[in-house]
Amino acid sequence: MRRILVLGATSGIGFALVKALRERGYEVIAAGRRKALLDELGGETLELDVTAPDAITRAAAVKADTVIFNAGYGERSALPDWGRTEKALAVNVVAFERFAQWALTACTCFAGTASIAGLRGLEDTNGYSASKAYMINALEGYRRKARHGGFACRYVTILPGFVDTAMGQASTFWRCSPEQAAAVILRGLQRQQTLIYVTPRWRWIALLMRFLPRTLFERLPLSTQSQ
Ligand SMILES: NC(=O)c1ccc[n+]([C@@H]2O[C@H](COP(=O)([O-])OP(=O)(O)OC[C@H]3O[C@@H](n4cnc5c(N)ncnc54)[C@H](OP(=O)(O)O)[C@@H]3O)[C@@H](O)[C@H]2O)c1
């Protein structure tokens, strides 16, 4: 982990992560669409939409050994909303998968910011949850591919609970600041963890979500929206 490309660095977790990595002396390229926010971060930046057809070519040109796919989209809605779901799929599934495939032979470390919300289906963020479930399974699959196929890339799954960013306003439960999230992610990457809970105590919620029987989970109201 020497030269790190952070995709989705213009705000929230990514913004704090770029700062934390640079403070520890890593070479970081901050990428995102909003140029004014990239300018605010300063240093090496890349104005990039991860869904653009030439996104991989442009990312490859910066020659990073580590890529953190932190770009993401998700909004809650009381009723299913295809516009939102389509955006979530474009960023969290299609663009993510293109980067994850490319990284197998191009990088030594590829980390993806998934979500605790990807562990089960959720009523208000169903498209988002399903897209994050894709990330969780795909990252595990790539970890297996790298191990059994002799590839050098280490795939890391980042699982935040609630982080106080534009996207993390649904609940204040165990919510941490973007700076705390960045510190946890940085520590996990340095310790070569392959699964990073943000913050670590969210592992208990993850355990509960994984093992709660379907019949009980489906009865549990988790909606914060009124119809
Ligand atoms: N906050 C939470 O509670 C929480 C919980 C679980 C998981 N997460 C995940 O954490 C990650 C970071 O989210 P955040 O909470 O920090 O929210 P955020 O402040 O809204 O950050 C989202 C980032 O994604 C980038 N992005 C979105 N679409 C993009 C595109 N097409 N191309 C390039 N970059 C794009 C945005 O940059 P531009 O708009 O400048 O392109 C921004 O930097 C996301 O993957 C999110 O799903 C967050």
The ligand as an ORCA input file, in Angstrom:
! r2SCAN-3c Opt
* xyz 0 1
  N     -22.914      7.265      5.619
  C     -23.312      6.060      5.971
  O     -24.012      5.880      6.995
  C     -22.912      4.861      5.155
  C     -23.257      3.581      5.639
  C     -22.888      2.462      4.918
  C     -22.172      2.600      3.738
  N     -21.858      3.843      3.273
  C     -21.104      3.929      2.003
  O     -19.961      4.747      2.175
  C     -19.588      5.296      0.920
  C     -19.328      6.789      1.082
  O     -20.544      7.423      1.390
  P     -20.682      8.683      2.374
  O     -21.531      8.256      3.501
  O     -19.352      9.259      2.643
  O     -21.599      9.650      1.489
  P     -21.269     10.874      0.521
  O     -20.663     11.984      1.306
  O     -22.524     11.130     -0.220
  O     -20.147     10.311     -0.459
  C     -20.426      9.625     -1.643
  C     -19.200      9.744     -2.535
  O     -19.442      8.963     -3.709
  C     -19.063      9.726     -4.828
  N     -19.794      9.319     -6.023
  C     -21.137      9.092     -6.156
  N     -21.414      8.801     -7.433
  C     -20.231      8.832     -8.111
  C     -19.876      8.624     -9.471
  N     -20.775      8.319    -10.410
  N     -18.562      8.755     -9.819
  C     -17.639      9.065     -8.884
  N     -17.908      9.267     -7.588
  C     -19.205      9.167     -7.221
  C     -19.378     11.172     -4.439
  O     -18.574     12.056     -5.194
  P     -19.111     13.034     -6.387
  O     -20.555     13.294     -6.141
  O     -18.233     14.233     -6.300
  O     -18.825     12.250     -7.619
  C     -18.942     11.174     -2.969
  O     -17.570     11.464     -2.872
  C     -20.728      4.964     -0.052
  O     -20.359      3.857     -0.843
  C     -21.872      4.584      0.874
  O     -22.780      3.699      0.265
  C     -22.203      4.972      3.961
*
